[in-house]
Amino acid sequence: MSGGIYNVLFLCRANSARSIMAEAILKQEGHDHFFGYSAGSYPRGEVHPYAQELLKSLDHNPADFSSKAMETYSEQDEIKFDFVFTVCDATANEDCPIFPGSPMTAHWGVPDPAAVEGSEAEKRLAFADTYRMLRNRISIFTSLPFRSLDRMSLQQELNKIGQITDREDV
């Protein structure tokens, strides 16, 4: 790992909601030590409208985010990744390409808000809940004592973060 700025890639199947939100959160909360990216195994090609709306309401610029394929990052040598996190179960069970760097990986699956059926309010609530879950996990991640953890201990911490249930508060 670089020890300066850590590059983090969030992966999801469609790269239209969960991974985009995680990228946005890390870009906002990374405090000059982390930089977030996102991609999908089968990208939708656009950011989900509810995700765009939520990001805008939380002072993120939706124009900064786009839905793109994993190959955008696996087929380049410019960005070396320190961490790669899957945020949906489907992507966690797929074969992922090799990404530049020697990234540590973990699965941080959260429910797909785009799959929620119901009223407009229920759908928007699902997006807000997903954002909250991701923000809690990312907050824990960015607070880890990276310099004092060996690789095995850090991997254990990353795995623990992925096991935090949606009902747990930070």
N, C-alpha and C positions, 0 to 999 in steps of 0.2 A: 504494500500500500504506500501511497505517496507521502502521507504524513502532513501534507499541506491542505489542499482541497481534495476532498473525496468525491469521485464521480459515481453516482448511483443511478442505475437503470431499473425502472419499474415496468414489468411485463404483464400484459393481460391479453385476452383473445382479441377483442375488438379495438382496444386502445381508443375508447371513446368516452369513458367515464372514470372508472377506478384508477387506472394507471395515470391518466391525465391529472386527476385530482391529487394523487400522490406526488407527481412531478411538481405541480403548482405549490403544494404545501412545502416541499423541501426547498424549492427555490425561494420561498418567502421566509421560511424558518431556518434555513441553513447557516445563517450568520457568517457568511464568507468562508465557511469550512466545508460546505457540501454543495454540490450542484446536481440537480435532478434532471433526468431524461425519462422518456417513456416510449414504448413501442408495443405492437401487437402481433400475434401470430397470424391473425386474419383481420387486419385493420378495417374498420368500418369506413374510413376515408374522411370522417368528419367527427367533430366533438359533439356528443349528445347535447341537444338543446337545453335540457335541465341542468346538465353539468356546466354548460356555458353560463346560464343564468345564475347558478349558485356561485361559481367562481367570481363573476362580476360583483355580486352582492358582498363578497368577502374580500374585496380589494385586490383581486387578481385580474390581470388583463387577459380575457379569453383569446384575444388575437395572438397571444404568445404561444399558444398550444395548438398542435395539429395531430391528427391520427396518422400513424406511419407504421410501416412494417419493421419487424425485428432486423431484417437484413440491412436496413438503413444504418445500423450500428455494427452488425457482425461483419459486414463487408467493407469496413474502413479501418484504418490504422491510426486515425487522428486522435480519437478519444479512447483512453485506457480506463476501463471500469474497475472500481474497487469493490463494488457491491452490485449484485443483480437480485432483485426481489420479484417473485411472482405474486400478484395480488388476486388471482382467480384460480380456482381449482382446475379448470380446463387446461390452462396454460401450464400449470405445475405438472400435469400428466403428459405433456407433449415433449417431444425431443426439441430442445432448444439449440440454436447454433452456438458456436464458440464465439465469445466476445473478447475483444482485445483487452489485454491486461490479464491478471490472474484473479478475477473477482471472486469474492466470497458470495455464497448464495443462501437464500432462505425463502421459505414460502410463507407469505403473510396474507393468505386468502381472506377476503371479505365478501359478503353477499353482493350480488349484482343488482344495483338499484334500477337498471334499465329493464330488468325482468319483472319488476313489481307491477302487478295489475291492481287497478282500483281507481279511486278518484284522483284528480289532479293534485289535491293536497297530500294524499297518501304517497303518490309518486315523488313529489317534492321532498316529503319527509324521508323517504328512503335514500335519496341523494344526500340529504343533510346528515343522516345517520352514518352513511358510508364515509363521508368526509370526516366526521367526528372520529370514527374508528381509526381511519388512516392517520389523522392528525395526532391522536394519542400514541399510536405506534411510532410515528416519526419523531415525536417529541422524546420518547424514551430512547430511541436510536441515537438521536443527535446529542443526548446527554450522557452517553456511554463514555467511560474513561479510556478512550482508544489507546493512548500511549502506555497505559499500564496493563493492558490485556494482551496476553499472547494469542496467537491465531486460534488455538483450540478453545480457549475461554471466550473469545469474541464470537466464535461460531455458536457456542452454547447460548450466549446472550441473544444473538440474532434469532435462533430457533425459539427461544422463550418468548420473544416479542411476537412472533407469529402465532403463538398459542394463546395470546390474550383474547378472551372472549369479548363479544360485543357488549356484554353487560358490565364489564369491569371498568372502573374509573382509574385514571392515573393520578 
